[in-house]
Amino acid sequence: MLREFTHYRPQQIARFVKTLFKGQFVVHGVGEFEFDNGKVLMPDISDSQKLMTFKEINKAIALLPV
């Protein structure tokens, strides 16, 4: 499932990733991400903005209640 987030809100994206468990999403202005097992997969490490976004979303996922 590909979902586009027009605004970057890490908590909202974290809930989406944890609920669906596997798929793809796009953050407007940042790029496309894939996730599996309730975690965002590491993007191309040469893009520092995507890498920082990846870290922030996975941190927000870790903080969500079980």
C-alpha positions in Angstrom: 0.0 0.0 0.0 1.4 3.4 -1.0 0.2 6.3 1.1 1.3 9.9 0.6 1.8 12.2 3.6 1.7 15.8 2.5 2.9 17.0 5.9 5.8 15.4 7.8 4.4 14.3 11.2 6.5 11.5 12.6 3.9 10.3 15.1 1.2 10.0 12.5 3.5 8.1 10.1 4.7 5.9 13.0 1.1 4.8 13.8 0.5 4.1 10.1 3.7 2.0 9.9 2.9 0.1 13.1 -0.7 -0.6 12.1 0.0 -1.9 8.5 3.3 -3.6 9.3 4.4 -3.8 5.7 4.2 -1.5 2.7 5.3 1.9 1.3 4.7 5.5 1.9 5.8 8.9 0.5 6.6 12.0 2.5 6.0 15.1 0.3 9.3 16.8 -0.3 11.4 14.0 1.2 10.8 10.9 -0.8 9.5 7.3 -0.8 10.1 4.9 2.0 9.4 1.1 2.5 8.6 -0.6 5.8 8.5 -4.1 7.0 7.9 -5.8 10.4 6.6 -2.5 11.7 9.9 -0.6 11.1 11.0 1.7 8.3 13.7 0.2 6.2 17.0 2.1 5.7 16.9 4.4 2.7 19.9 5.3 0.5 22.4 6.6 3.0 23.7 9.3 0.6 20.5 11.3 1.1 20.9 12.8 4.6 17.4 14.2 4.7 15.9 10.8 4.1 18.3 9.2 6.6 17.3 11.7 9.3 13.6 11.2 8.5 14.1 7.4 8.7 15.7 7.7 12.2 13.0 10.1 13.5 10.1 7.8 12.4 11.7 4.6 13.8 12.3 6.5 17.1 8.6 7.5 17.1 7.6 3.9 16.4 9.7 2.7 19.4 7.9 5.2 21.7 4.4 4.0 20.7 2.6 1.8 23.3 2.4 -1.9 22.5 
